[in-house]
Amino acid sequence: MAHFRPERHPAGPRGPASGALSRASQSAINAIFKVLTTQFGVLYVTLTTAIIVLLLYIAISPWGNIRLGRIEARYSQFSWISMLFCCGIGGSVIYWGATEWVYYYTSPPFGALAKSDAATLWAQTYGMFHWGPGGWALYCLPTVAICCTYYLKKIPSLRLSAACEPIIGKQSNGLGGRIIDLLFIVGLISSAATGLGFGTSVAASALTRLMSIPDNFITQLTIITVMTLVIAGSVYRGLDGGIKTLSNINSVLALLLIAYVLVAGPTRFILEMSVASLGHLAQNFVTMLTWTDPFEKSNFVESWTVFYWAWWLALGPFVGMFVCKISEGRTLRELIVGMLFWGSAGCALFFLILGNYALNTELTGLHGVVNETMNASPSAALASLIERLPAGGFWLAFLAIIGIIFTATTYDSASYTLAAGATVKLEPGEHPARWHRVFWAIALGILPASLLYLGGLKALQTASVIASLPLLVVYGILFAAIIRTLRAVYAASTAQSTSRFSGEQPAE
């Protein structure tokens, strides 16, 4: 892996912390990020590749026919996709969707010249890659593992330690299990803070542009407070009355924004560049997935791919618990295809439409997207791009609303999952206590405010990487647990079917 060289990551929101304390904290944050991504990056790349292979095997094998619990799905296809997408993404995809290409365009991978045609094509491809099947596979593995124990082994607990039971045995209820559950909680809170910070930046940039107020720590703290109240209200109403409804609303609003940008923006360029980018991704997916830069020619893998895999990995157990809860009645094949395909497709829409609209605006000289992204923030550039659209003022307000709701739909799910994971026994039809859900909603709002004050979004990124490192071991356990459980379940099912066919009773 290449040696880390400081990169101009988005400045993001900054608190009033200044002087020696601020410089010292940011210096420590950068040093930790450097060590973790350079020394352990290859583990993230290898694990992600192995997980994709396992999930594809399950989906195409007879194991994919195994059904989770009841005969019919509890939720409609649209509501299920909306909830799993909103649970896993939040405001982060809006923050990065329009401008992530800027960083790849100016510091491209694979030796391409900055701002060249090759750099442009890589730039419009890598966003979809980082938010595509690799990331969603890191969400899907714990989902499958938890579903195996919750629905197939009938263990009435959504705790991550319970999903490890096929490998660690009785230790799942002992000290080993408690350590695993603690790692899950730390990983979720740290990484959830990252996404909440991104969503806050989107809403703050839109509102400050619209209302001519300063984009400072007080503004961001106010937005975090509003988001926390929305999250608490949604999670208080429960899975059906709050989370499902908010997710459905959010999906419709997101599709409206995407459709409007496509129609009101440079439609032909967006469509042509989208087709080219998808083709480039299809041709180079395996190369991008396994690239570790052994010749140390850049810091691209550490700064981007490793960070993203660490972030997805840290959030994976939370997404797994929530998607497990809403997937009763579906087959493993439906679950895997739904997450890998629909999750990736939803993210790709933002990068293809918002990203190519931004690219066209830069290439035609209508607005300096690169300059504003690098010297201000991605969210500031996004606000400028939305403001340029017809009826820009209305769509700025729309962006602020969708930024808040998009983020809230992820963290009401996170609050629900934290409460469910901390509940000792939870049957498929039961829900964690309301006070417990609201408690975690408030807790999720405190940490991002603290990290934004100390070190901006780089502090949030580093928190994600630190929290994900010990979960690498847990993912290895989940990987083995899935194989062991599905082998046993399929063998038992086959034996039972053979006995029924022959008219014999299966041996006890």
C-alpha positions in Angstrom: 0.0 0.0 0.0 1.2 3.5 -0.7 2.4 5.9 1.9 -0.2 8.4 3.0 0.2 12.0 1.8 -2.3 14.6 3.2 -5.1 15.2 0.8 -7.4 18.1 0.5 -10.5 16.5 1.9 -13.6 18.6 2.2 -13.2 21.1 5.0 -16.7 20.6 6.1 -18.1 22.4 9.1 -15.7 23.8 11.6 -16.4 24.7 15.2 -15.0 27.6 17.1 -12.2 25.5 18.5 -8.9 27.2 17.6 -5.3 27.7 18.6 -3.1 24.9 20.0 -5.9 22.6 21.0 -7.5 22.6 17.5 -4.1 22.2 15.8 -3.1 19.4 18.1 -6.4 17.5 17.8 -6.3 17.7 14.0 -2.7 16.6 13.9 -3.5 13.6 16.0 -6.5 12.8 13.8 -4.5 12.9 10.6 -1.7 10.7 12.1 -4.2 8.1 13.2 -5.9 8.1 9.8 -2.6 7.7 8.1 -1.4 4.7 10.2 -4.7 2.8 10.0 -5.3 3.2 6.3 -1.7 2.4 5.2 -1.1 -0.5 7.5 -4.4 -2.3 7.4 -5.8 -1.2 4.0 -5.1 -4.5 2.3 -7.3 -6.3 4.8 -10.3 -4.2 3.9 -9.8 -4.8 0.2 -9.3 -8.5 0.6 -12.3 -8.9 2.9 -14.6 -7.0 0.6 -13.7 -9.1 -2.4 -14.2 -12.4 -0.5 -17.6 -11.2 0.8 -18.9 -10.4 -2.7 -17.9 -13.9 -3.9 -19.7 -15.5 -1.0 -22.9 -13.5 -1.5 -23.0 -14.2 -5.2 -22.5 -17.9 -4.5 -25.4 -17.9 -2.0 -27.7 -16.0 -4.4 -27.1 -18.4 -7.4 -27.0 -21.6 -5.3 -29.9 -23.6 -3.8 -29.2 -21.8 -0.6 -30.8 -18.7 -2.1 -34.2 -20.4 -2.0 -34.2 -20.5 1.8 -37.0 -18.4 3.1 -36.8 -16.2 6.2 -39.6 -16.9 8.5 -43.2 -16.4 7.3 -44.5 -17.3 3.8 -45.3 -13.8 2.6 -43.2 -10.7 2.9 -44.3 -8.3 5.6 -43.7 -5.1 3.6 -44.4 -4.2 0.0 -41.4 -4.1 -2.5 -41.4 -0.3 -2.6 -41.5 0.1 1.2 -38.9 -2.6 1.7 -36.5 -1.1 -0.8 -37.1 2.4 0.6 -36.3 1.4 4.1 -33.2 -0.6 3.3 -31.9 2.2 1.1 -32.6 5.0 3.5 -31.4 3.0 6.4 -28.0 2.4 4.7 -27.3 5.8 3.1 -28.6 8.9 4.8 -27.5 12.4 3.7 -24.1 11.2 2.8 -25.0 10.3 -0.8 -26.3 13.8 -1.4 -23.2 15.3 0.1 -20.9 13.3 -2.2 -23.1 12.5 -5.2 -22.7 15.9 -6.9 -19.0 16.5 -6.2 -17.0 13.4 -5.2 -15.8 13.3 -8.8 -13.8 16.5 -8.2 -11.3 14.8 -6.0 -10.8 11.9 -8.5 -10.7 14.5 -11.4 -7.9 16.5 -9.8 -6.0 13.5 -8.3 -6.9 10.6 -10.5 -6.0 6.9 -9.9 -4.0 4.6 -12.2 -1.5 7.3 -13.2 -4.0 9.3 -15.3 -3.2 13.0 -15.8 -5.2 15.4 -13.7 -8.2 16.9 -15.5 -7.6 14.8 -18.6 -10.3 12.8 -20.5 -9.1 9.6 -18.7 -9.3 11.4 -15.4 -12.8 12.5 -16.2 -14.0 9.0 -17.0 -12.3 7.5 -13.8 -13.8 10.4 -11.8 -17.4 9.6 -13.0 -16.9 5.9 -12.4 -15.3 5.7 -8.9 -18.2 7.3 -7.1 -20.5 4.5 -8.3 -17.8 2.0 -7.4 -17.4 3.2 -3.8 -21.2 3.4 -3.3 -21.9 0.2 -5.3 -21.8 -3.6 -4.8 -18.6 -3.6 -2.7 -20.1 -1.3 0.0 -23.5 -2.9 -0.1 -21.8 -6.3 0.3 -20.3 -5.1 3.6 -23.9 -4.3 4.6 -25.3 -7.5 3.3 -23.0 -10.0 5.0 -24.1 -9.1 8.6 -27.7 -9.0 7.3 -27.5 -12.6 6.1 -25.7 -13.7 9.3 -28.3 -12.1 11.6 -31.2 -13.5 9.5 -29.6 -17.0 9.8 -29.8 -17.0 13.5 -32.9 -14.9 14.0 -35.2 -16.7 11.5 -33.5 -20.0 10.7 -32.0 -21.0 14.1 -34.9 -19.2 15.9 -32.6 -17.3 18.3 -34.9 -14.5 19.6 -32.2 -11.8 19.6 -31.0 -9.3 17.1 -27.7 -8.9 19.0 -24.5 -9.2 16.8 -23.1 -11.7 19.2 -26.1 -14.0 18.6 -25.2 -14.0 14.9 -21.7 -15.3 15.9 -23.2 -18.2 17.9 -22.6 -20.9 15.2 -18.8 -20.3 15.6 -18.2 -19.1 19.2 -20.9 -21.2 20.8 -21.8 -20.4 24.4 -19.3 -17.5 24.4 -22.0 -15.5 22.5 -23.7 -15.1 25.9 -20.5 -14.6 27.8 -17.6 -12.2 27.8 -16.8 -12.7 24.1 -20.4 -11.9 23.1 -20.4 -8.7 25.2 -17.2 -7.5 23.6 -18.7 -8.1 20.1 -21.9 -6.2 21.1 -19.8 -3.4 22.5 -17.8 -3.2 19.2 -21.1 -3.0 17.3 -22.3 -0.1 19.4 -19.0 1.8 19.2 -18.8 1.3 15.4 -22.4 2.4 14.8 -22.2 5.5 16.9 -18.8 6.6 15.4 -19.9 6.0 11.8 -23.4 7.3 12.2 -21.8 10.5 13.4 -20.0 10.7 10.0 -23.2 10.5 8.0 -25.0 12.9 10.3 -22.2 15.3 9.9 -22.4 15.1 6.1 -26.2 15.5 6.2 -25.8 18.5 8.4 -23.4 20.1 6.0 -25.9 19.7 3.1 -28.8 21.3 5.0 -26.5 24.1 6.4 -25.2 25.1 3.0 -28.6 25.2 1.5 -30.2 27.2 4.3 -27.3 29.7 4.7 -27.4 30.4 0.9 -31.2 30.8 1.0 -31.5 32.8 4.2 -28.1 34.7 4.2 -27.1 33.4 7.6 -23.5 32.3 8.5 -22.5 28.7 8.1 -20.9 28.2 11.4 -20.9 25.8 14.3 -24.1 27.3 15.8 -26.0 26.9 12.6 -24.9 23.3 12.3 -25.7 22.6 15.9 -29.2 24.0 15.4 -29.7 21.7 12.4 -28.4 18.7 14.3 -30.9 19.5 17.1 -33.8 19.6 14.5 -32.6 16.4 13.0 -32.4 14.7 16.4 -36.0 15.8 17.2 -37.3 14.4 13.9 -35.4 11.2 14.5 -36.8 10.9 18.0 -40.3 11.5 16.8 -40.1 9.0 14.0 -38.5 6.3 16.2 -41.1 6.9 18.9 -43.9 6.2 16.4 -42.3 2.9 15.6 -41.4 0.8 12.6 -44.6 1.1 10.7 -46.0 4.4 11.8 -42.7 6.4 11.7 -39.7 4.7 10.0 -41.6 3.2 7.1 -43.6 6.4 6.4 -40.6 8.7 6.6 -38.6 6.3 4.3 -41.4 6.2 1.7 -41.7 10.0 1.7 -37.9 10.4 1.5 -37.7 8.1 -1.6 -40.3 10.0 -3.4 -38.6 13.4 -2.6 -35.2 12.0 -3.7 -36.6 10.7 -7.0 -38.3 14.1 -7.6 -35.0 15.9 -7.1 -33.1 13.5 -9.4 -35.8 13.7 -12.1 -35.9 17.5 -12.0 -32.1 17.9 -12.4 -32.2 15.4 -15.3 -34.9 17.4 -17.1 -33.9 20.9 -16.2 -30.1 20.3 -16.6 -28.0 19.3 -19.6 -30.1 16.1 -20.3 -28.1 14.9 -23.3 -24.7 15.2 -21.7 -26.0 13.6 -18.5 -27.3 10.6 -20.4 -24.3 10.2 -22.6 -21.8 10.5 -19.8 -23.9 8.1 -17.7 -23.8 5.4 -20.3 -20.0 5.8 -20.8 -19.4 5.7 -17.0 -21.5 2.5 -16.5 -19.6 0.9 -19.3 -16.3 1.9 -17.9 -17.3 0.5 -14.5 -18.4 -2.8 -16.0 -15.1 -3.2 -17.8 -12.9 -2.3 -14.8 -14.9 -3.5 -11.7 -12.6 -6.3 -10.8 -9.5 -4.2 -11.3 -10.9 -1.5 -9.0 -12.0 -4.0 -6.5 -8.6 -5.6 -6.0 -6.3 -2.6 -6.6 -4.0 -2.1 -3.6 -1.3 0.1 -5.3 1.6 -2.1 -4.3 4.1 0.2 -6.2 3.1 3.1 -3.9 2.5 5.6 -6.6 -0.3 7.5 -4.9 -2.4 7.6 -1.8 -5.7 7.1 -3.6 -6.6 3.6 -2.2 -6.0 4.7 1.4 -7.7 8.1 1.2 -10.8 6.8 -0.6 -11.4 3.1 -1.0 -10.1 2.0 2.4 -12.0 4.8 4.1 -15.2 3.8 2.3 -14.8 0.1 3.1 -14.1 1.0 6.7 -17.2 3.2 6.9 -19.5 0.6 5.3 -18.1 -2.1 7.5 -18.6 -0.1 10.7 -22.2 0.6 9.8 -22.8 -3.0 8.5 -24.0 -4.6 11.7 -26.6 -1.9 12.3 -27.9 -2.1 8.7 -27.9 -5.9 9.1 -30.1 -5.8 12.2 -32.5 -3.4 10.7 -32.8 -5.0 7.3 -33.2 -8.4 9.0 -36.1 -7.1 11.0 -37.9 -5.8 7.9 -37.1 -8.8 5.6 -39.3 -11.5 7.2 -40.9 -13.6 4.5 -38.2 -13.0 1.8 -35.7 -15.5 0.4 -32.0 -15.1 0.8 -31.8 -14.6 -2.9 -34.3 -11.7 -2.7 -32.4 -10.2 0.2 -29.0 -10.3 -1.5 -30.2 -9.1 -4.9 -32.3 -6.4 -3.2 -29.3 -5.0 -1.3 -26.6 -5.4 -3.9 -28.7 -4.3 -6.9 -31.3 -1.8 -5.6 -28.9 -0.3 -3.1 -26.2 0.2 -5.7 -28.7 1.4 -8.3 -30.1 4.0 -6.0 -26.7 5.4 -5.2 -25.7 5.4 -8.8 -28.6 7.6 -9.7 -27.2 10.4 -7.5 -23.7 10.1 -8.9 -24.8 9.8 -12.6 -27.3 12.6 -12.6 -26.1 15.1 -10.0 -22.5 14.3 -10.7 -22.7 14.7 -14.5 -24.7 17.9 -14.1 -21.9 19.3 -11.9 -19.3 18.0 -14.4 -21.0 19.7 -17.3 -21.3 23.0 -15.3 -17.5 22.8 -14.7 -16.5 21.9 -18.3 -18.6 24.6 -19.9 -17.3 27.2 -17.5 -20.8 28.1 -16.1 -19.5 27.6 -12.5 -16.2 26.7 -10.9 -17.4 23.5 -9.2 -13.8 22.2 -8.7 -12.7 25.5 -7.1 -15.6 25.8 -4.8 -15.5 22.1 -3.8 -11.8 22.2 -3.0 -11.7 25.6 -1.3 -15.1 25.7 0.4 -16.9 22.3 0.7 -18.8 19.8 -1.4 -22.0 20.9 0.2 -21.4 24.6 -0.7 -20.7 23.6 -4.3 -23.9 21.5 -4.3 -25.9 24.5 -3.0 -24.5 26.6 -5.9 -25.4 24.0 -8.4 -29.0 23.7 -7.2 -29.3 27.4 -7.1 -28.4 27.6 -10.8 -31.4 25.5 -11.8 -34.7 27.2 -12.9 -36.6 28.1 -9.7 -33.4 27.7 -7.8 -34.7 29.3 -4.6 -37.4 26.7 -4.3 -35.0 23.8 -5.0 -32.6 25.1 -2.4 -35.3 24.9 0.2 -36.2 21.5 -1.1 -32.5 20.5 -0.8 -32.4 21.6 2.9 -35.6 19.6 3.6 -34.4 16.5 1.8 -31.0 16.7 3.5 -32.7 16.7 6.9 -35.2 13.9 6.1 -32.6 11.8 4.3 -30.4 11.9 7.3 -33.3 11.3 9.7 -34.4 8.2 7.9 -31.0 6.6 8.5 -30.7 7.5 12.1 -34.2 6.7 13.2 -33.3 3.2 11.9 -30.1 3.4 13.8 -31.8 4.4 17.0 -34.3 1.5 16.6 -31.5 -0.9 15.9 -29.4 0.2 18.9 -32.4 -0.3 21.1 -33.1 -3.7 19.6 -29.5 -4.8 19.8 -29.4 -3.8 23.5 -32.6 -5.8 24.2 -31.9 -9.2 25.6 -34.9 -11.0 24.0 -36.9 -9.7 21.0 -39.3 -12.0 19.0 -40.0 -11.3 15.3 -43.3 -9.5 16.1 -41.9 -7.5 19.0 -40.3 -4.0 19.2 -37.9 -2.5 21.7 -39.3 -0.1 24.3 -40.1 3.4 23.2 -38.0 5.1 25.9 -35.1 3.0 24.8 -35.4 4.0 21.2 -35.7 7.7 22.0 -32.7 7.5 24.3 -30.5 6.3 21.4 -31.9 9.0 19.1 -30.7 11.7 21.4 -27.3 10.0 22.0 -26.8 9.8 18.2 -27.1 13.6 18.0 -24.5 14.4 20.7 -21.4 12.7 19.2 -21.4 14.4 15.8 -21.8 17.8 17.4 -18.7 17.1 19.5 -16.6 15.8 16.6 -17.6 18.6 14.4 -16.4 21.0 17.1 -13.1 19.3 17.5 -12.0 18.5 14.0 -14.6 18.7 11.3 -15.4 15.9 8.9 -11.8 14.5 9.0 -12.4 13.7 12.7 -15.6 11.9 11.7 -13.8 10.0 8.9 -11.1 8.9 11.3 -13.6 7.8 13.9 -15.2 5.5 11.3 -11.8 3.8 10.5 -10.9 3.4 14.1 -14.3 1.8 15.0 -14.2 -0.6 12.0 -10.8 -2.1 12.7 -11.8 -4.6 15.4 -14.9 -5.5 13.4 -12.7 -7.0 10.7 -12.4 -10.0 13.1 -16.1 -10.1 13.7 -16.8 -10.1 10.0 -14.5 -13.1 9.7 -16.6 -14.9 12.3 -19.9 -13.9 10.6 -18.5 -15.2 7.2 -17.8 -18.6 8.7 -21.1 -18.6 10.7 -23.2 -18.1 7.5 -21.5 -21.0 5.8 -21.9 -23.4 8.7 -25.6 -22.4 9.3 -26.7 -22.6 5.7 -25.0 -25.9 5.2 -26.9 -27.3 8.2 -30.2 -25.8 7.3 -30.0 -26.9 3.7 -28.9 -30.4 4.7 -31.8 -30.7 7.1 -34.3 -29.4 4.6 -33.0 -31.8 1.9 -33.3 -34.8 4.4 -36.8 -33.8 5.3 -37.9 -33.5 1.7 -36.3 -36.9 0.9 -38.1 -38.5 3.9 -41.5 -37.0 2.8 -41.0 -38.3 -0.7 -40.1 -41.8 0.5 -42.9 -41.8 3.1 -40.4 -42.2 5.9 -40.1 -40.2 9.1 -36.8 -38.2 9.4 -34.6 -39.5 12.2 -34.7 -37.6 15.4 
